[in-house]
Amino acid sequence: MIKGLLRFIIAVIFILSGFVKAVDLVGFSFKMEEYFAPPVFNMPFLEKFALLFSIIVVVLELFLGFMLLLKLKLKFTLSALIALCIFFGFLTFYSAYFNVVTDCGCFGDAIKFTPWQSFIKDIVLLVGLIIVFILYRKEFRKKDVYSSDNTKESSGKFRYALLGLFSVIMIYIMAQGIMHEPLIDFRDYKIGTNIKAEKEKINKNPSEYKTFYSLKNQKTGEVLKVNQDDYIKETKYWAEDSPWKIEEGKNESVLTKEGYKSEIVKFKIEDPTGMDLTDEIINAPKAVLVFSYHPKEVSADLIQKVEAKVNAQKGAVIYGISTDHNTFKTIKNAMMDGTAIKTIARSNPFVVILEKGKIVDKQPAKDYVD
């Protein structure tokens, strides 16, 4: 009873974890790119394979989790899940210890975990899998599903049929997310979100941070961490003859008050000169925005078709938003942080339509022009 319940709980966790990433594989691939980037593992040559690695990870989570749920190939399934957990544990520990990836993406955009929470989750799952492995070890020598018993044979065929059906459904969901938009949108930028209202909530309840300075005594070599308030109050730290000097590059910004959390906080659009366009866009009766996070990878023909269609939107505020102010030719160029664009857009380029700050439609540019 206990071993069956534990097996069921662990299987469901892996299935759910895989599912929320499966609906948005492109978003998970962006997270994989963070791991391959220079600040983390410094393997930028693997970034172009991020989507492939994402598919492999999600497929393993989904199908091994479902096989565990159905009690198929139990020894192989448990062994593979233990190996997967060790791999995830290494990634999350590295992220937490070195503070390089602030969200592992373990449950996509559905549930946010801090790096240490992710690591603890992986350790708990690993311990649970080892316990299940031990509890079921006596059954490993038994034939998995097929035997001379007709009932067992029918049961085995039925479970494999369920696995096949599950596979077809998951492949469809993953393909939909890659080629178009996620079937289920867990992001803060889903259709119906009022960006203007979200901005107001953020402004009313902002997060607060304090800077902690790393100070080194030039005479004794002692190092102190001092928050900005104490630094200002204590003249001994900054007086002209003070032995204390700030260590460049070692200051930290620490969250002291958690405000209203939303990815909309990063929605800031500027023209090429740095003038803020955000208010103009979210207050407009209608705004058509074309986003591109990798403008150099977009075909000139697709850009031309998108521009022709958006220019036909009479009376709308129209901007092409990317990381390069020369991306668009017949619509006004605007700038936005590339990571922030990826939070909004899962295709390159991507079209978002706002009405008084509310997202009423969004789709890949290739679907928009068809």
Salt bridges, closest charged atoms under 4 A:
ASP24 OD2 - ARG346 NH2 2.75
GLU33 OE1 - LYS342 NZ 2.91
GLU34 OE2 - LYS31 NZ 3.21
GLU61 OE1 - LYS21 NZ 2.64
ASP103 OD2 - LYS112 NZ 3.36
ASP109 OD1 - LYS112 NZ 2.90
ASP109 OD2 - ARG346 NH2 3.13
ASP122 OD1 - LYS121 NZ 2.98
GLU139 OE2 - LYS3 NZ 3.09
GLU139 OE1 - LYS71 NZ 3.07
GLU153 OE2 - LYS157 NZ 3.48
GLU181 OE1 - ARG187 NH2 2.97
GLU181 OE1 - LYS362 NZ 3.48
ASP185 OD1 - ARG187 NE 2.92
ASP185 OD2 - LYS362 NZ 2.58
GLU198 OE2 - LYS201 NZ 3.55
ASP229 OD2 - LYS210 NZ 2.72
GLU247 OE2 - LYS250 NZ 3.68
GLU252 OE2 - LYS225 NZ 3.67
GLU263 OE1 - LYS266 NZ 3.27
GLU270 OE2 - LYS268 NZ 3.58
ASP301 OD2 - LYS305 NZ 3.47
ASP367 OD2 - HIS180 ND1 2.78
